[in-house]
Amino acid sequence: MEGVRLGDRALSRGVRLEIYSEIDSTNDEAKRRAESGDPGPLWVVAARQTKGRGRLGRNWSSIEGNLHASLLVSGFGPAALAPQLGFAAGLATISALIEATGAAERLALKWPNDVLLDGEKLAGVLLEGVQPAGQGSPFGCVIGIGVNCVAAPADLPYPASDLSRLGGPSAGALLALLSDKMEETLAFWAGGSGFAALRERWLGHAAGLGGEIEARLPRETVSGLFETIDADGRLIISTRSGRRAIEAGDIFLPALAAARPEPERGR
């Protein structure tokens, strides 16, 4: 992979980088490093993944030229804090994309861990906890981040987009920005003490806030208005029968779907 590097802020803080032309999964490699005693911070980046995955075990298509990266961190506190890192990662990712493209009005965060471009999925975050080897080793977390830089996968159950609509940047240039934004955001988060302020920043980029939303759960669909996310990061929906706190689910935003233009058809 040409031009792949960390940003100056990340390098000054001792963050390391491992680059692969092909690997099963950057998350899996970061987990293997943790299990062998590496506490991080370490970025693992690959041009191609043979077993990339997203949330709920879903396949994540790994097109060469897109960004496939995972950050191993540890020592941030108890395991219960780990889910907050998803919001930190989402905020760092959208901050890097806004700085790179200037398209703040076209980019948004979809709860819990997607970045949208014009209402279509551009990037995703996958968190996985890991216990590093060695007695007393601090709990770790692998933060996987995938960004469609050159192309979006086809035949997905949801609309997707890529950075070619905005004229770049490359995966390498984006990683340099993202690694620095992650350091800034993790410092702001401060092991959970800054989550309330981070939450407010996240809400400032939230897709569909105040509008209609559906949370599709295994046994029901919860519909109502997207009110906020609470102090634990749960999605709060105002329904006809009261407020519901959603911890996990597939989220559908009707307003975005309605505003999305129909694809052009051949004549």
Backbone torsions as a table, in degrees:
resi	resn	phi	psi	omega
1	MET	NA	119.6	-178.5
2	GLU	-87.6	144.2	174.5
3	GLY	73.2	14.0	180.0
4	VAL	-90.4	121.4	179.6
5	ARG	-154.1	165.5	174.3
6	LEU	-88.6	159.3	176.0
7	GLY	-75.4	164.8	-176.4
8	ASP	-63.2	-38.5	-179.8
9	ARG	-63.8	-44.7	179.4
10	ALA	-62.7	-44.6	179.9
11	LEU	-62.0	-40.0	-178.6
12	SER	-66.7	-19.4	179.7
13	ARG	-99.3	11.9	174.7
14	GLY	80.5	15.8	177.2
15	VAL	-72.0	138.7	-178.6
16	ARG	-109.8	164.2	-176.9
17	LEU	-137.0	131.4	172.2
18	GLU	-121.1	131.5	-175.5
19	ILE	-119.7	135.0	179.5
20	TYR	-127.8	142.8	173.6
21	SER	-74.8	-35.4	176.8
22	GLU	-151.0	142.3	-179.4
23	ILE	-155.6	161.8	178.2
24	ASP	-64.7	-51.5	-179.2
25	SER	-161.3	132.9	177.3
26	THR	-63.8	-35.1	176.1
27	ASN	-63.1	-42.8	-179.7
28	ASP	-63.9	-40.0	179.0
29	GLU	-66.8	-40.7	177.3
30	ALA	-62.9	-38.3	176.8
31	LYS	-65.5	-41.3	177.7
32	ARG	-61.3	-40.2	178.1
33	ARG	-61.9	-43.6	179.5
34	ALA	-63.4	-43.9	-178.1
35	GLU	-66.1	-21.7	177.6
36	SER	-92.5	2.7	173.9
37	GLY	110.6	1.2	179.2
38	ASP	-79.9	119.0	-179.3
39	PRO	-85.3	-7.5	-174.1
40	GLY	77.3	-170.7	-1.3
41	PRO	-72.6	132.9	-176.0
42	LEU	-142.5	127.8	171.4
43	TRP	-95.6	132.8	172.4
44	VAL	-115.1	124.0	-175.5
45	VAL	-129.3	141.4	179.7
46	ALA	-138.4	145.1	174.7
47	ALA	-70.1	-37.1	-179.4
48	ARG	-138.3	145.9	172.5
49	GLN	-120.7	137.4	177.8
50	THR	-91.9	-18.6	-179.3
51	LYS	-137.5	43.3	177.1
52	GLY	-64.3	148.3	-178.2
53	ARG	-146.8	158.8	176.7
54	GLY	-115.4	-156.4	180.0
55	ARG	-64.7	152.8	175.6
56	LEU	58.4	27.8	177.1
57	GLY	74.7	11.2	-178.6
58	ARG	-73.4	150.7	178.6
59	ASN	-68.4	140.2	174.3
60	TRP	-117.5	109.2	-178.3
61	SER	-64.7	132.0	-173.9
62	SER	-113.5	89.0	-179.8
63	ILE	-84.4	130.3	179.9
64	GLU	-61.7	134.4	-175.4
65	GLY	105.5	-21.8	172.3
66	ASN	-82.7	166.2	-179.9
67	LEU	-92.7	122.8	174.7
68	HIS	-123.7	105.5	-171.4
69	ALA	-144.3	148.5	177.1
70	SER	-137.7	139.2	178.3
71	LEU	-113.4	124.9	174.7
72	LEU	-95.9	123.8	176.0
73	VAL	-131.8	153.9	176.2
74	SER	-153.7	172.6	178.5
75	GLY	75.3	17.1	-178.0
76	PHE	-87.9	-10.9	-179.4
77	GLY	136.2	-164.7	-178.6
78	PRO	-65.5	157.3	-177.9
79	ALA	-58.1	-28.8	-178.5
80	ALA	-61.8	-19.9	179.8
81	LEU	-82.1	-17.1	-172.2
82	ALA	-53.7	-42.6	-179.4
83	PRO	-57.4	-26.9	178.4
84	GLN	-64.7	-23.9	180.0
85	LEU	-64.8	-25.4	176.5
86	GLY	-62.9	-39.8	178.5
87	PHE	-71.3	-37.2	175.9
88	ALA	-62.5	-43.1	-179.5
89	ALA	-65.6	-42.3	178.1
90	GLY	-61.7	-42.2	-180.0
91	LEU	-67.0	-40.4	177.8
92	ALA	-64.1	-40.1	-178.0
93	THR	-66.1	-47.6	-179.0
94	ILE	-68.4	-31.7	177.2
95	SER	-64.7	-41.6	177.7
96	ALA	-65.0	-41.0	-179.0
97	LEU	-67.5	-38.6	178.2
98	ILE	-66.1	-42.9	179.5
99	GLU	-63.8	-37.5	-177.1
100	ALA	-74.3	-32.7	-171.7
101	THR	-114.3	-23.9	-175.1
102	GLY	73.0	9.8	-173.7
103	ALA	-97.5	51.3	-175.6
104	ALA	-58.2	-36.2	-176.0
105	GLU	-73.8	-14.6	-178.3
106	ARG	-102.0	-7.5	-177.0
107	LEU	-109.2	141.8	-179.3
108	ALA	-151.7	160.6	177.4
109	LEU	-102.4	127.9	176.3
110	LYS	-106.3	125.7	-178.0
111	TRP	-60.1	139.7	-3.0
112	PRO	-94.0	-15.9	-165.7
113	ASN	-152.4	29.3	177.7
114	ASP	-112.4	151.4	168.9
115	VAL	-110.9	131.6	-178.9
116	LEU	-108.6	144.7	169.9
117	LEU	-119.3	117.8	-176.6
118	ASP	52.6	37.9	177.1
119	GLY	81.3	3.4	-178.7
120	GLU	-116.0	148.1	-173.6
121	LYS	-66.3	125.6	178.6
122	LEU	-110.7	-35.3	-175.1
123	ALA	-149.1	156.5	177.9
124	GLY	-140.7	156.6	-179.9
125	VAL	-124.1	136.1	176.8
126	LEU	-128.0	119.1	177.9
127	LEU	-99.0	138.1	173.6
128	GLU	-141.4	127.8	177.8
129	GLY	-80.2	153.0	-179.5
130	VAL	-153.0	141.6	177.7
131	GLN	-102.1	107.8	179.9
132	PRO	-59.9	154.1	-179.9
133	ALA	-66.8	153.5	177.1
134	GLY	103.2	134.8	-179.5
135	GLN	-64.0	131.5	179.2
136	GLY	81.1	4.0	178.8
137	SER	-66.3	139.9	-177.9
138	PRO	-69.1	151.0	177.1
139	PHE	-62.0	141.6	-179.9
140	GLY	-120.0	168.6	178.2
141	CYS	-142.8	137.9	173.9
142	VAL	-103.8	124.9	-179.3
143	ILE	-108.3	101.9	178.7
144	GLY	-89.0	132.8	-179.2
145	ILE	-131.3	122.9	175.8
146	GLY	-118.3	130.8	179.9
147	VAL	-128.8	130.5	175.8
148	ASN	-78.9	98.3	-177.9
149	CYS	-88.3	-46.1	-175.0
150	VAL	-107.9	-24.3	-177.6
151	ALA	-161.3	152.0	175.0
152	ALA	-102.4	140.7	177.4
153	PRO	-59.6	148.7	177.3
154	ALA	-94.0	168.1	174.7
155	ASP	58.0	41.6	176.2
156	LEU	-93.9	157.0	177.9
157	PRO	-78.1	4.1	179.6
158	TYR	-145.1	156.3	178.7
159	PRO	-70.8	140.2	-179.6
160	ALA	-132.7	157.5	-178.3
161	SER	-136.3	178.3	178.1
162	ASP	-148.2	168.4	-172.7
163	LEU	-73.4	-7.5	177.2
164	SER	-61.9	-24.2	177.1
165	ARG	-65.1	-24.0	-177.1
166	LEU	-108.7	3.1	178.6
167	GLY	79.0	31.0	177.2
168	GLY	119.6	-170.5	3.3
169	PRO	-86.4	178.2	174.8
170	SER	-73.1	165.7	178.7
171	ALA	-59.8	-40.3	-179.6
172	GLY	-64.6	-46.2	178.8
173	ALA	-64.4	-37.5	179.4
174	LEU	-66.4	-39.8	179.5
175	LEU	-61.1	-40.6	178.9
176	ALA	-58.6	-44.7	177.5
177	LEU	-66.9	-46.1	-175.9
178	LEU	-63.0	-41.6	-179.1
179	SER	-62.7	-37.3	176.7
180	ASP	-70.8	-41.8	179.0
181	LYS	-64.0	-35.0	177.0
182	MET	-63.6	-42.7	178.6
183	GLU	-62.7	-42.8	178.2
184	GLU	-62.5	-44.7	-175.8
185	THR	-70.7	-40.0	178.0
186	LEU	-65.0	-36.8	176.5
187	ALA	-66.2	-39.1	178.0
188	PHE	-66.3	-40.6	178.3
189	TRP	-64.0	-39.1	172.3
190	ALA	53.7	52.7	175.9
191	GLY	62.2	29.5	177.6
192	GLY	100.6	-22.2	-177.6
193	SER	-68.5	-22.2	178.6
194	GLY	-102.6	15.2	-175.1
195	PHE	-66.4	-34.8	-179.6
196	ALA	-59.6	-44.0	179.1
197	ALA	-71.3	-38.2	177.4
198	LEU	-62.3	-40.9	178.0
199	ARG	-57.6	-41.5	179.7
200	GLU	-65.2	-39.9	177.2
201	ARG	-64.9	-41.6	179.5
202	TRP	-60.8	-45.5	-179.8
203	LEU	-62.0	-28.1	177.8
204	GLY	-65.0	-17.2	178.0
205	HIS	-113.2	6.2	-170.4
206	ALA	-69.8	130.9	175.8
207	ALA	-75.1	131.9	173.1
208	GLY	77.4	9.4	-178.5
209	LEU	-59.5	127.6	-179.0
210	GLY	86.4	-7.1	-178.7
211	GLY	-105.8	-175.7	-180.0
212	GLU	-68.3	143.5	-178.6
213	ILE	-150.0	149.4	174.8
214	GLU	-126.6	133.1	172.6
215	ALA	-110.0	111.7	-176.8
216	ARG	-92.2	107.0	-176.7
217	LEU	-100.8	168.5	-178.0
218	PRO	-56.3	-34.9	-174.6
219	ARG	-118.4	-0.2	-179.9
220	GLU	-163.4	165.3	171.5
221	THR	-117.8	125.0	-179.6
222	VAL	-101.6	120.9	-177.6
223	SER	-118.3	147.4	177.7
224	GLY	168.3	-148.2	179.8
225	LEU	-107.3	137.2	177.2
226	PHE	-74.0	101.9	-174.7
227	GLU	-83.4	-50.0	-176.3
228	THR	-176.2	-175.5	160.9
229	ILE	-115.5	143.1	-174.1
230	ASP	-86.7	-173.9	-176.0
231	ALA	-64.4	-15.2	176.9
232	ASP	-102.2	3.3	179.6
233	GLY	86.1	5.4	179.7
234	ARG	-75.8	146.4	177.0
235	LEU	-76.1	127.2	179.4
236	ILE	-106.2	118.3	179.1
237	ILE	-112.0	129.5	174.7
238	SER	-89.0	110.8	-178.5
239	THR	-109.0	174.4	179.1
240	ARG	-64.3	-23.9	-179.1
241	SER	-102.8	9.3	178.0
242	GLY	125.5	-175.1	-177.8
243	ARG	-83.8	139.0	176.7
244	ARG	-122.1	135.5	176.6
245	ALA	-101.8	121.1	-176.7
246	ILE	-107.2	124.1	179.5
247	GLU	-92.2	-29.5	179.6
248	ALA	-160.4	147.2	178.6
249	GLY	165.2	167.0	173.8
250	ASP	-85.3	127.3	-173.2
251	ILE	-106.3	133.3	179.7
252	PHE	-124.9	130.6	-179.4
253	LEU	-113.3	99.4	-175.7
254	PRO	-56.0	-35.9	-177.6
255	ALA	-65.1	-38.3	178.6
256	LEU	-66.9	-41.9	179.3
257	ALA	-63.1	-40.0	-179.0
258	ALA	-68.7	-32.1	-176.7
259	ALA	-83.5	-13.6	-175.9
260	ARG	-73.5	129.7	-179.0
261	PRO	-69.5	149.9	176.4
262	GLU	-68.7	141.9	177.0
263	PRO	-64.5	148.8	179.7
264	GLU	-69.6	140.3	178.3
265	ARG	-110.3	145.1	179.2
266	GLY	-68.6	152.2	-179.1
267	ARG	-96.7	NA	NA
